[in-house]
Amino acid sequence: MTSSDRAPALGFTSDNIAGASPEVIEALVAASVGQADPYGADPYTASVERRLSDIFEREVDVLLVPTGTAANALCLSAMTPPWGNIYCHASSHINNDECGAPAFYTNGAKLVTVDGSAAKMDPAKLLEAARSKVGDVHSTQPACASITQATEEGSVYTLAEIEAISDACKAANIRLHMDGSRFANALVSQDCTPAEMTWKAGVHALSLGATKNGVLAAEAIVLFDRTLATELAFRRKRAGHLFSKMRFLAAQIDAYLSNDLWLRNARQANAAASRLTQGLAELDGVEIMGAPTANIVFCRLPEPMIKALLDAGFRFYHDRWGAGVVRFVTAFSTTFEDVDHLLKRARAVSQ
Ligand SMILES: *Cc1c(COP(=O)(O)O)cnc(C)c1O
């Protein structure tokens, strides 16, 4: 279906309201024919492993899971003892949106929040936090840090910023996890390779998102520190996340990584966000907050504009982060027509 076949989409609440790319659906249908060995011993899973090793320019271990929460919480559980500290930003998904899964899977490790602007941890504050009470038997101990790329606010850590976080981790002797729920959106906004944005900058383990960017339900844990792999395999099974028909998770990710679909989808989502940002910035009374680089736009809109957009059927989160603060999220399926339709309505109120 091309964009002109449908009425403009009204939803800007999140990128998980989008459907899936046709290539992914076709791959699932193709994978449903014939027999395949279970639990990841199938050719689709092998293909995903090969593709990810190519993409990251080194051997990696890969564990496919159905949700980002499972990817994050399982990954972290192999990076901390139950008495460990996991350093993260207060706005992070692991801190706000996973119902305590990291604490559950780690058997009680503690999320310790570290400040920083634009939802990014400040490396100096991270180091300070990770150096306090080391060795004190009364206190939970530094274990790992987790950064989100792109962040929950739509900002992106630059390579230098990831390296600064990684330097702090090295100085504190802790490992670094990346929540890459929107990894592709971050990647295409930066002039760097997947390897540079991860292990070359000191990332040990990545939750590679796919669901928000064109697949139905599949995410990949990508391990650069391969010593984590054996333990994680047991943890995934014990958590009930080892799919017997793994080929169906793998077929989705395989299609996602083929022919640059993941990058094309992310470019479309980012371009839609950028068009939306530019259009809104021209309107009286609109303030764009931060410098959105991926597919999330935070802005402050006049109250009548929020009301008019809601009345016209547009959907987005507002007034959760402060009066008049609105969050728009675009997806791979958001077209320029969708964006222009919203802008037209907003423009009508601002005149
Ligand atoms: C959506 C999201 C996830 C994964 O969420 P699930 O609903 O568990 O798939 C993880 N991290 C971030 C930053 C997200 O936005």
Ligand as a Chemical Component Dictionary entry (heavy atoms), coordinates in Angstrom:
data_LIG
# 
_chem_comp.id                   LIG 
_chem_comp.type                 NON-POLYMER 
_chem_comp.pdbx_formal_charge   0 
_chem_comp.three_letter_code    LIG 
# 
loop_
_chem_comp_atom.comp_id 
_chem_comp_atom.atom_id 
_chem_comp_atom.alt_atom_id 
_chem_comp_atom.type_symbol 
_chem_comp_atom.charge 
_chem_comp_atom.model_Cartn_x 
_chem_comp_atom.model_Cartn_y 
_chem_comp_atom.model_Cartn_z 
_chem_comp_atom.pdbx_ordinal 
LIG C1 C1 C 0 10.078 0.616  23.610 1  
LIG C2 C2 C 0 11.337 0.642  24.357 2  
LIG C3 C3 C 0 11.891 -0.532 24.874 3  
LIG C4 C4 C 0 11.259 -1.900 24.745 4  
LIG O1 O1 O 0 9.973  -1.972 25.185 5  
LIG P1 P1 P 0 9.062  -3.288 25.079 6  
LIG O2 O2 O 0 7.697  -2.744 25.182 7  
LIG O3 O3 O 0 9.418  -4.166 26.207 8  
LIG O4 O4 O 0 9.364  -3.949 23.783 9  
LIG C5 C5 C 0 13.118 -0.443 25.507 10 
LIG N1 N1 N 0 13.754 0.737  25.635 11 
LIG C6 C6 C 0 13.257 1.889  25.151 12 
LIG C7 C7 C 0 14.024 3.148  25.284 13 
LIG C8 C8 C 0 12.019 1.880  24.514 14 
LIG O5 O5 O 0 11.519 3.032  24.048 15 
# 
loop_
_chem_comp_bond.comp_id 
_chem_comp_bond.atom_id_1 
_chem_comp_bond.atom_id_2 
_chem_comp_bond.value_order 
_chem_comp_bond.pdbx_ordinal 
LIG C1 C2 SING 1  
LIG C2 C3 SING 2  
LIG C2 C8 DOUB 3  
LIG C3 C4 SING 4  
LIG C3 C5 DOUB 5  
LIG C4 O1 SING 6  
LIG O1 P1 SING 7  
LIG P1 O2 DOUB 8  
LIG P1 O3 SING 9  
LIG P1 O4 SING 10 
LIG C5 N1 SING 11 
LIG N1 C6 DOUB 12 
LIG C6 C7 SING 13 
LIG C6 C8 SING 14 
LIG C8 O5 SING 15 
# 
